[in-house]
Amino acid sequence: MQQANSSECRFISEISDKPQIKENEKQKLLELVKQYKTLEELRNLAGKYAKDAYDSLSSFPQTASRDLLLQLPGFLLDRDF
């Protein structure tokens, strides 16, 4: 959300400090997330980290533990919320 204006940044900062947010605040935040394509940006970044993790783990000997760890990034990225 680097493109957010100062008012939007202030709003995000204010609600991030609250233990609970109101329904209208949640809706406004979701609108901002959609407007600035934040989820897509974060999924791309997570994909890069997952690839790095996969590449790092691939150098270890093949074991059941390593194979489970190799499956974890894909599972986390593919799940639905």
C-alpha positions in Angstrom: 0.0 0.0 0.0 2.9 2.3 -0.7 0.6 4.3 -3.0 -1.8 5.2 -0.3 -2.3 8.9 0.4 -1.6 10.5 3.8 -5.2 10.3 4.9 -5.3 6.6 4.1 -2.0 5.9 5.8 -3.2 7.7 8.9 -6.4 5.6 8.9 -4.4 2.4 8.6 -2.1 3.5 11.3 -5.0 4.3 13.6 -6.8 1.0 13.2 -3.6 -1.0 13.5 -3.4 0.2 17.1 -6.9 -0.9 18.0 -7.6 -4.2 19.7 -10.8 -4.4 17.7 -12.0 -2.6 14.6 -15.6 -1.6 13.7 -17.3 -3.2 10.7 -17.2 0.1 8.7 -13.4 0.3 9.4 -13.0 -3.2 8.2 -14.9 -2.5 5.0 -12.8 0.6 4.3 -9.6 -1.3 4.9 -10.7 -4.1 2.5 -11.5 -1.5 -0.1 -8.0 -0.1 0.2 -6.5 -3.5 0.0 -8.4 -4.1 -3.2 -7.8 -0.6 -4.6 -4.0 -0.9 -4.2 -3.9 -4.6 -5.1 -2.1 -5.4 -1.8 -3.0 -9.1 -1.7 -1.5 -9.6 -5.2 1.6 -7.8 -4.2 2.0 -9.8 -1.0 1.3 -13.1 -2.8 4.1 -12.3 -5.3 6.5 -11.5 -2.4 5.5 -14.7 -0.6 6.1 -16.6 -3.8 9.6 -15.3 -4.0 10.3 -16.2 -0.3 8.8 -19.7 -1.0 11.1 -20.2 -3.9 14.1 -19.1 -1.8 13.1 -21.6 0.9 12.6 -24.4 -1.7 16.0 -23.7 -3.2 17.7 -23.6 0.2 16.0 -26.8 1.3 16.8 -28.6 -1.9 20.5 -28.7 -1.0 19.8 -30.9 2.0 19.8 -34.7 1.8 16.5 -36.2 0.9 14.6 -37.2 4.0 11.0 -37.3 5.1 11.5 -34.1 7.1 13.0 -32.2 4.2 10.2 -33.4 1.9 7.6 -32.1 4.4 9.3 -28.8 4.6 9.5 -28.5 0.8 5.7 -29.0 0.7 5.0 -26.3 3.3 5.4 -23.1 1.2 3.2 -24.4 -1.5 0.5 -25.4 1.0 0.6 -22.0 2.6 0.4 -20.1 -0.7 -2.3 -22.2 -2.2 -4.7 -22.2 0.8 -7.9 -20.1 0.7 -8.9 -17.7 3.3 
